[in-house]
Structures are given as structure tokens and as C-alpha cells.
Amino acid sequence: MINVYDFDKTINKTDCSTDFFFFCLKKKPVIILNAVGMLPAFIGWKRGKRSLTMFKEKVFSYLKRIKSVDEYVEEFWDKNIYKSHGWYQEVQKED
């Protein structure tokens, strides 16, 4: 059996995507270059000119600049698990 949860506002009290971006930005400042394309993509999505998928592709394009994403994710959660709701900390499992 596997339990699956939505992170933002379900497991975590904050927006994980935003938190992870800023975490990565501190470790690898060059990803700020990817932020340049995020605003036009956001505006296009909000105006109905671009799909949500296209917007998310633009937002997460910074991950291409990170060689060891899995290591970043592990370190991020080690430092940010405190932002999760208490009930999740009680039921979480390594797998």
C-alpha cells in the first residue's frame, strides 16, 4: 500500500515549489537567469494565452542547471521538514 498526498497546504504549510526555488537560488545563484522567463509566462497563463503546463515548464526550467537534483531535494527536506504539519511528521515513512 502507498499513501499519496498533495504537498502544498496539505502536508506542508507553505508552497514547496517557491521554497525549493529560493533554496536552490541560495546554493546556485545562476538560476536567477531562469526567473527572467517566469514573469512573461505567468502573465500569459493568467491572461489565458498560455497553458498551465507551459507556465510550469518555464518555472521549473531552472532544474536543468542543477546536476544533482536528488541531493538538493534531500537537503531541502532535511532543512524544511519543520514546515510540514505535525500530523504528517507522525505518519511519514522513509519509503
N, CA, C and O atoms as CSV, one atom per row, in Angstrom:
chain,resi,resn,atom,element,x,y,z
A,1,MET,N,N,0.846,-1.180,0.000
A,1,MET,CA,C,0.000,0.000,0.000
A,1,MET,C,C,0.889,1.240,0.000
A,1,MET,O,O,1.975,1.238,0.581
A,2,ILE,N,N,0.419,2.292,-0.654
A,2,ILE,CA,C,1.146,3.547,-0.697
A,2,ILE,C,C,0.179,4.688,-0.399
A,2,ILE,O,O,-0.949,4.707,-0.892
A,3,ASN,N,N,0.624,5.613,0.394
A,3,ASN,CA,C,-0.156,6.819,0.672
A,3,ASN,C,C,0.393,7.945,-0.178
A,3,ASN,O,O,1.607,8.131,-0.265
A,4,VAL,N,N,-0.497,8.695,-0.805
A,4,VAL,CA,C,-0.090,9.807,-1.652
A,4,VAL,C,C,-0.815,11.054,-1.159
A,4,VAL,O,O,-2.027,11.038,-0.944
A,5,TYR,N,N,-0.049,12.144,-0.983
A,5,TYR,CA,C,-0.622,13.400,-0.507
A,5,TYR,C,C,-0.167,14.548,-1.403
A,5,TYR,O,O,0.902,14.498,-2.010
A,6,ASP,N,N,-0.984,15.557,-1.468
A,6,ASP,CA,C,-0.591,16.814,-2.087
A,6,ASP,C,C,0.263,17.552,-1.060
A,6,ASP,O,O,-0.088,17.573,0.119
A,7,PHE,N,N,1.363,18.151,-1.472
A,7,PHE,CA,C,2.247,18.826,-0.523
A,7,PHE,C,C,1.724,20.176,-0.070
A,7,PHE,O,O,1.532,20.402,1.125
A,8,ASP,N,N,1.489,21.079,-1.022
A,8,ASP,CA,C,1.176,22.456,-0.673
A,8,ASP,C,C,-0.163,22.577,0.041
A,8,ASP,O,O,-1.216,22.256,-0.510
A,9,LYS,N,N,-0.094,23.041,1.267
A,9,LYS,CA,C,-1.242,23.268,2.149
A,9,LYS,C,C,-1.877,21.975,2.665
A,9,LYS,O,O,-2.841,22.032,3.429
A,10,THR,N,N,-1.359,20.816,2.265
A,10,THR,CA,C,-1.832,19.549,2.811
A,10,THR,C,C,-0.780,18.990,3.761
A,10,THR,O,O,-1.027,18.851,4.958
A,11,ILE,N,N,0.390,18.672,3.224
A,11,ILE,CA,C,1.495,18.213,4.065
A,11,ILE,C,C,2.278,19.412,4.579
A,11,ILE,O,O,2.631,19.483,5.756
A,12,ASN,N,N,2.539,20.333,3.695
A,12,ASN,CA,C,3.381,21.481,4.032
A,12,ASN,C,C,2.528,22.723,4.258
A,12,ASN,O,O,1.484,22.899,3.629
A,13,LYS,N,N,2.983,23.570,5.152
A,13,LYS,CA,C,2.248,24.802,5.467
A,13,LYS,C,C,2.496,25.888,4.420
A,13,LYS,O,O,1.752,26.867,4.358
A,14,THR,N,N,3.523,25.726,3.605
A,14,THR,CA,C,3.889,26.737,2.618
A,14,THR,C,C,3.886,26.130,1.217
A,14,THR,O,O,3.591,24.946,1.050
A,15,ASP,N,N,4.211,26.936,0.219
A,15,ASP,CA,C,4.312,26.478,-1.161
A,15,ASP,C,C,5.709,25.894,-1.373
A,15,ASP,O,O,6.697,26.627,-1.381
A,16,CYS,N,N,5.785,24.598,-1.540
A,16,CYS,CA,C,7.073,23.918,-1.659
A,16,CYS,C,C,7.848,24.344,-2.902
A,16,CYS,O,O,9.075,24.435,-2.866
A,17,SER,N,N,7.147,24.602,-3.989
A,17,SER,CA,C,7.820,24.990,-5.228
A,17,SER,C,C,8.593,26.292,-5.033
A,17,SER,O,O,9.747,26.409,-5.444
A,18,THR,N,N,7.950,27.255,-4.412
A,18,THR,CA,C,8.595,28.541,-4.155
A,18,THR,C,C,9.744,28.378,-3.173
A,18,THR,O,O,10.835,28.904,-3.391
A,19,ASP,N,N,9.498,27.650,-2.094
A,19,ASP,CA,C,10.546,27.419,-1.089
A,19,ASP,C,C,11.757,26.732,-1.716
A,19,ASP,O,O,12.900,27.100,-1.444
A,20,PHE,N,N,11.494,25.725,-2.561
A,20,PHE,CA,C,12.593,24.982,-3.175
A,20,PHE,C,C,13.370,25.861,-4.151
A,20,PHE,O,O,14.595,25.772,-4.224
A,21,PHE,N,N,12.667,26.708,-4.899
A,21,PHE,CA,C,13.353,27.620,-5.816
A,21,PHE,C,C,14.334,28.511,-5.050
A,21,PHE,O,O,15.493,28.638,-5.445
A,22,PHE,N,N,13.879,29.123,-3.965
A,22,PHE,CA,C,14.749,30.020,-3.198
A,22,PHE,C,C,15.885,29.259,-2.504
A,22,PHE,O,O,16.984,29.791,-2.345
A,23,PHE,N,N,15.621,28.033,-2.099
A,23,PHE,CA,C,16.673,27.177,-1.542
A,23,PHE,C,C,17.753,26.942,-2.599
A,23,PHE,O,O,18.943,27.078,-2.316
A,24,CYS,N,N,17.339,26.593,-3.807
A,24,CYS,CA,C,18.283,26.347,-4.900
A,24,CYS,C,C,19.004,27.628,-5.305
A,24,CYS,O,O,20.192,27.601,-5.625
A,25,LEU,N,N,18.298,28.732,-5.290
A,25,LEU,CA,C,18.889,30.024,-5.648
A,25,LEU,C,C,20.050,30.378,-4.711
A,25,LEU,O,O,21.070,30.911,-5.148
A,26,LYS,N,N,19.883,30.079,-3.431
A,26,LYS,CA,C,20.965,30.346,-2.473
A,26,LYS,C,C,22.191,29.488,-2.766
A,26,LYS,O,O,23.325,29.942,-2.615
A,27,LYS,N,N,21.959,28.254,-3.182
A,27,LYS,CA,C,23.057,27.334,-3.448
A,27,LYS,C,C,23.677,27.555,-4.831
A,27,LYS,O,O,24.866,27.306,-5.031
A,28,LYS,N,N,22.868,28.024,-5.777
A,28,LYS,CA,C,23.315,28.174,-7.157
A,28,LYS,C,C,22.693,29.445,-7.743
A,28,LYS,O,O,21.698,29.368,-8.464
A,29,PRO,N,N,23.265,30.604,-7.444
A,29,PRO,CA,C,22.689,31.885,-7.855
A,29,PRO,C,C,22.447,32.048,-9.353
A,29,PRO,O,O,21.616,32.863,-9.752
A,30,VAL,N,N,23.148,31.299,-10.179
A,30,VAL,CA,C,22.976,31.432,-11.626
A,30,VAL,C,C,21.546,31.110,-12.082
A,30,VAL,O,O,21.140,31.526,-13.166
A,31,ILE,N,N,20.790,30.383,-11.275
A,31,ILE,CA,C,19.423,30.049,-11.703
A,31,ILE,C,C,18.512,31.271,-11.745
A,31,ILE,O,O,17.392,31.188,-12.248
A,32,ILE,N,N,18.976,32.391,-11.229
A,32,ILE,CA,C,18.180,33.622,-11.326
A,32,ILE,C,C,17.925,33.955,-12.791
A,32,ILE,O,O,16.925,34.597,-13.115
A,33,LEU,N,N,18.813,33.527,-13.673
A,33,LEU,CA,C,18.631,33.767,-15.103
A,33,LEU,C,C,17.338,33.135,-15.618
A,33,LEU,O,O,16.724,33.651,-16.552
A,34,ASN,N,N,16.931,32.039,-15.026
A,34,ASN,CA,C,15.684,31.391,-15.427
A,34,ASN,C,C,14.464,32.180,-14.991
A,34,ASN,O,O,13.396,32.061,-15.593
A,35,ALA,N,N,14.613,32.980,-13.956
A,35,ALA,CA,C,13.478,33.756,-13.442
A,35,ALA,C,C,13.016,34.806,-14.447
A,35,ALA,O,O,11.864,35.236,-14.410
A,36,VAL,N,N,13.902,35.214,-15.334
A,36,VAL,CA,C,13.554,36.223,-16.336
A,36,VAL,C,C,12.364,35.769,-17.181
A,36,VAL,O,O,11.502,36.579,-17.523
A,37,GLY,N,N,12.313,34.504,-17.511
A,37,GLY,CA,C,11.222,33.990,-18.336
A,37,GLY,C,C,9.964,33.627,-17.572
A,37,GLY,O,O,8.927,33.348,-18.174
A,38,MET,N,N,10.049,33.628,-16.252
A,38,MET,CA,C,8.891,33.225,-15.451
A,38,MET,C,C,7.772,34.264,-15.474
A,38,MET,O,O,6.600,33.900,-15.572
A,39,LEU,N,N,8.106,35.522,-15.385
A,39,LEU,CA,C,7.085,36.565,-15.333
A,39,LEU,C,C,6.254,36.621,-16.615
A,39,LEU,O,O,5.026,36.629,-16.528
A,40,PRO,N,N,6.866,36.660,-17.799
A,40,PRO,CA,C,6.050,36.649,-19.018
A,40,PRO,C,C,5.184,35.386,-19.135
A,40,PRO,O,O,4.049,35.441,-19.608
A,41,ALA,N,N,5.734,34.265,-18.702
A,41,ALA,CA,C,4.962,33.015,-18.743
A,41,ALA,C,C,3.768,33.090,-17.799
A,41,ALA,O,O,2.678,32.625,-18.130
A,42,PHE,N,N,3.976,33.676,-16.624
A,42,PHE,CA,C,2.893,33.830,-15.649
A,42,PHE,C,C,1.799,34.742,-16.204
A,42,PHE,O,O,0.612,34.427,-16.117
A,43,ILE,N,N,2.208,35.861,-16.768
A,43,ILE,CA,C,1.231,36.807,-17.322
A,43,ILE,C,C,0.451,36.153,-18.464
A,43,ILE,O,O,-0.769,36.295,-18.556
A,44,GLY,N,N,1.159,35.445,-19.321
A,44,GLY,CA,C,0.490,34.747,-20.425
A,44,GLY,C,C,-0.505,33.717,-19.937
A,44,GLY,O,O,-1.584,33.569,-20.509
A,45,TRP,N,N,-0.147,33.002,-18.880
A,45,TRP,CA,C,-1.059,31.995,-18.308
A,45,TRP,C,C,-2.279,32.667,-17.691
A,45,TRP,O,O,-3.410,32.231,-17.909
A,46,LYS,N,N,-2.051,33.732,-16.919
A,46,LYS,CA,C,-3.168,34.426,-16.266
A,46,LYS,C,C,-4.128,35.036,-17.292
A,46,LYS,O,O,-5.331,35.111,-17.045
A,47,ARG,N,N,-3.607,35.464,-18.422
A,47,ARG,CA,C,-4.435,36.057,-19.481
A,47,ARG,C,C,-5.077,35.009,-20.385
A,47,ARG,O,O,-5.833,35.347,-21.296
A,48,GLY,N,N,-4.775,33.741,-20.132
A,48,GLY,CA,C,-5.361,32.669,-20.927
A,48,GLY,C,C,-4.669,32.460,-22.260
A,48,GLY,O,O,-5.198,31.760,-23.124
A,49,LYS,N,N,-3.507,33.045,-22.446
A,49,LYS,CA,C,-2.767,32.930,-23.712
A,49,LYS,C,C,-1.793,31.748,-23.696
A,49,LYS,O,O,-1.342,31.294,-24.747
A,50,ARG,N,N,-1.477,31.261,-22.507
A,50,ARG,CA,C,-0.553,30.137,-22.343
A,50,ARG,C,C,-1.185,29.117,-21.399
A,50,ARG,O,O,-1.993,29.462,-20.537
A,51,SER,N,N,-0.801,27.868,-21.580
A,51,SER,CA,C,-1.340,26.809,-20.724
A,51,SER,C,C,-0.603,26.771,-19.383
A,51,SER,O,O,0.515,27.272,-19.256
A,52,LEU,N,N,-1.247,26.174,-18.403
A,52,LEU,CA,C,-0.611,25.981,-17.099
A,52,LEU,C,C,0.633,25.115,-17.257
A,52,LEU,O,O,1.638,25.341,-16.583
A,53,THR,N,N,0.568,24.136,-18.134
A,53,THR,CA,C,1.717,23.265,-18.382
A,53,THR,C,C,2.910,24.068,-18.892
A,53,THR,O,O,4.035,23.870,-18.432
A,54,MET,N,N,2.670,24.970,-19.837
A,54,MET,CA,C,3.750,25.796,-20.374
A,54,MET,C,C,4.343,26.683,-19.282
A,54,MET,O,O,5.561,26.841,-19.190
A,55,PHE,N,N,3.474,27.253,-18.465
A,55,PHE,CA,C,3.936,28.097,-17.360
A,55,PHE,C,C,4.817,27.286,-16.409
A,55,PHE,O,O,5.898,27.739,-16.033
A,56,LYS,N,N,4.367,26.100,-16.020
A,56,LYS,CA,C,5.142,25.267,-15.098
A,56,LYS,C,C,6.460,24.826,-15.719
A,56,LYS,O,O,7.471,24.742,-15.021
A,57,GLU,N,N,6.468,24.542,-17.025
A,57,GLU,CA,C,7.717,24.179,-17.689
A,57,GLU,C,C,8.725,25.321,-17.582
A,57,GLU,O,O,9.910,25.086,-17.347
A,58,LYS,N,N,8.262,26.533,-17.753
A,58,LYS,CA,C,9.134,27.705,-17.643
A,58,LYS,C,C,9.621,27.868,-16.204
A,58,LYS,O,O,10.801,28.130,-15.972
A,59,VAL,N,N,8.724,27.715,-15.253
A,59,VAL,CA,C,9.085,27.865,-13.838
A,59,VAL,C,C,10.144,26.843,-13.433
A,59,VAL,O,O,11.130,27.198,-12.787
A,60,PHE,N,N,9.953,25.601,-13.801
A,60,PHE,CA,C,10.860,24.546,-13.359
A,60,PHE,C,C,12.064,24.333,-14.277
A,60,PHE,O,O,12.829,23.388,-14.084
A,61,SER,N,N,12.234,25.193,-15.261
A,61,SER,CA,C,13.370,25.051,-16.184
A,61,SER,C,C,14.705,25.242,-15.462
A,61,SER,O,O,15.738,24.782,-15.950
A,62,TYR,N,N,14.699,25.905,-14.320
A,62,TYR,CA,C,15.944,26.098,-13.568
A,62,TYR,C,C,16.560,24.778,-13.120
A,62,TYR,O,O,17.762,24.712,-12.867
A,63,LEU,N,N,15.748,23.724,-13.020
A,63,LEU,CA,C,16.256,22.427,-12.571
A,63,LEU,C,C,17.296,21.862,-13.536
A,63,LEU,O,O,18.122,21.040,-13.137
A,64,LYS,N,N,17.269,22.289,-14.794
A,64,LYS,CA,C,18.259,21.831,-15.777
A,64,LYS,C,C,19.666,22.296,-15.411
A,64,LYS,O,O,20.650,21.698,-15.846
A,65,ARG,N,N,19.765,23.350,-14.619
A,65,ARG,CA,C,21.064,23.887,-14.218
A,65,ARG,C,C,21.644,23.177,-12.985
A,65,ARG,O,O,22.760,23.478,-12.562
A,66,ILE,N,N,20.892,22.249,-12.421
A,66,ILE,CA,C,21.326,21.556,-11.208
A,66,ILE,C,C,21.653,20.110,-11.551
A,66,ILE,O,O,20.780,19.357,-11.983
A,67,LYS,N,N,22.904,19.724,-11.359
A,67,LYS,CA,C,23.341,18.368,-11.716
A,67,LYS,C,C,22.768,17.305,-10.780
A,67,LYS,O,O,22.401,16.215,-11.220
A,68,SER,N,N,22.695,17.620,-9.515
A,68,SER,CA,C,22.281,16.619,-8.516
A,68,SER,C,C,20.972,17.053,-7.841
A,68,SER,O,O,20.953,17.369,-6.651
A,69,VAL,N,N,19.902,17.063,-8.604
A,69,VAL,CA,C,18.603,17.499,-8.081
A,69,VAL,C,C,18.188,16.649,-6.884
A,69,VAL,O,O,17.664,17.174,-5.901
A,70,ASP,N,N,18.417,15.345,-6.960
A,70,ASP,CA,C,18.028,14.469,-5.847
A,70,ASP,C,C,18.726,14.866,-4.548
A,70,ASP,O,O,18.115,14.826,-3.480
A,71,GLU,N,N,19.994,15.248,-4.632
A,71,GLU,CA,C,20.720,15.685,-3.440
A,71,GLU,C,C,20.146,16.998,-2.905
A,71,GLU,O,O,20.029,17.183,-1.694
A,72,TYR,N,N,19.790,17.900,-3.808
A,72,TYR,CA,C,19.185,19.169,-3.396
A,72,TYR,C,C,17.849,18.907,-2.697
A,72,TYR,O,O,17.551,19.513,-1.668
A,73,VAL,N,N,17.057,18.008,-3.257
A,73,VAL,CA,C,15.750,17.689,-2.669
A,73,VAL,C,C,15.922,17.113,-1.270
A,73,VAL,O,O,15.222,17.505,-0.337
A,74,GLU,N,N,16.850,16.188,-1.133
A,74,GLU,CA,C,17.077,15.583,0.183
A,74,GLU,C,C,17.527,16.625,1.206
A,74,GLU,O,O,17.033,16.650,2.333
A,75,GLU,N,N,18.465,17.481,0.809
A,75,GLU,CA,C,18.944,18.523,1.714
A,75,GLU,C,C,17.829,19.523,2.040
A,75,GLU,O,O,17.696,19.973,3.178
A,76,PHE,N,N,17.038,19.858,1.029
A,76,PHE,CA,C,15.914,20.776,1.234
A,76,PHE,C,C,14.967,20.240,2.300
A,76,PHE,O,O,14.583,20.967,3.216
A,77,TRP,N,N,14.587,18.955,2.181
A,77,TRP,CA,C,13.642,18.397,3.146
A,77,TRP,C,C,14.265,18.220,4.521
A,77,TRP,O,O,13.581,18.356,5.534
A,78,ASP,N,N,15.541,17.923,4.564
A,78,ASP,CA,C,16.214,17.844,5.869
A,78,ASP,C,C,16.114,19.180,6.605
A,78,ASP,O,O,15.946,19.215,7.824
A,79,LYS,N,N,16.220,20.275,5.854
A,79,LYS,CA,C,16.195,21.611,6.461
A,79,LYS,C,C,14.786,22.177,6.614
A,79,LYS,O,O,14.583,23.109,7.392
A,80,ASN,N,N,13.811,21.632,5.890
A,80,ASN,CA,C,12.482,22.237,5.870
A,80,ASN,C,C,11.348,21.354,6.366
A,80,ASN,O,O,10.180,21.729,6.262
A,81,ILE,N,N,11.673,20.198,6.896
A,81,ILE,CA,C,10.619,19.304,7.383
A,81,ILE,C,C,9.799,19.972,8.480
A,81,ILE,O,O,8.633,19.632,8.681
A,82,TYR,N,N,10.395,20.905,9.176
A,82,TYR,CA,C,9.675,21.606,10.247
A,82,TYR,C,C,8.471,22.394,9.710
A,82,TYR,O,O,7.576,22.745,10.479
A,83,LYS,N,N,8.439,22.673,8.414
A,83,LYS,CA,C,7.317,23.409,7.831
A,83,LYS,C,C,6.119,22.513,7.536
A,83,LYS,O,O,5.056,22.992,7.139
A,84,SER,N,N,6.297,21.220,7.731
A,84,SER,CA,C,5.167,20.318,7.479
A,84,SER,C,C,4.261,20.265,8.703
A,84,SER,O,O,4.686,20.525,9.828
A,85,HIS,N,N,3.018,19.926,8.453
A,85,HIS,CA,C,2.046,19.805,9.541
A,85,HIS,C,C,2.436,18.639,10.449
A,85,HIS,O,O,2.966,17.631,9.985
A,86,GLY,N,N,2.174,18.785,11.712
A,86,GLY,CA,C,2.533,17.777,12.702
A,86,GLY,C,C,1.980,16.398,12.408
A,86,GLY,O,O,2.652,15.396,12.653
A,87,TRP,N,N,0.762,16.332,11.885
A,87,TRP,CA,C,0.167,15.016,11.626
A,87,TRP,C,C,1.002,14.239,10.616
A,87,TRP,O,O,1.120,13.017,10.716
A,88,TYR,N,N,1.588,14.946,9.636
A,88,TYR,CA,C,2.392,14.235,8.631
A,88,TYR,C,C,3.695,13.717,9.239
A,88,TYR,O,O,4.130,12.612,8.916
A,89,GLN,N,N,4.303,14.486,10.095
A,89,GLN,CA,C,5.552,14.062,10.723
A,89,GLN,C,C,5.340,12.779,11.530
A,89,GLN,O,O,6.260,11.978,11.700
A,90,GLU,N,N,4.130,12.602,12.015
A,90,GLU,CA,C,3.815,11.405,12.801
A,90,GLU,C,C,3.608,10.176,11.923
A,90,GLU,O,O,3.907,9.063,12.356
A,91,VAL,N,N,3.094,10.349,10.678
A,91,VAL,CA,C,2.773,9.200,9.829
A,91,VAL,C,C,3.769,8.954,8.703
A,91,VAL,O,O,3.686,7.925,8.033
A,92,GLN,N,N,4.703,9.864,8.477
A,92,GLN,CA,C,5.622,9.704,7.342
A,92,GLN,C,C,6.484,8.477,7.503
A,92,GLN,O,O,6.812,8.065,8.616
A,93,LYS,N,N,6.844,7.899,6.372
A,93,LYS,CA,C,7.710,6.730,6.331
A,93,LYS,C,C,8.814,7.000,5.319
A,93,LYS,O,O,8.630,7.794,4.396
A,94,GLU,N,N,9.939,6.356,5.483
A,94,GLU,CA,C,11.086,6.559,4.594
A,94,GLU,C,C,10.777,6.202,3.152
A,94,GLU,O,O,11.306,6.831,2.236
A,95,ASP,N,N,9.927,5.202,2.931
A,95,ASP,CA,C,9.627,4.766,1.570
A,95,ASP,C,C,8.523,5.602,0.950
A,95,ASP,O,O,8.142,5.370,-0.197
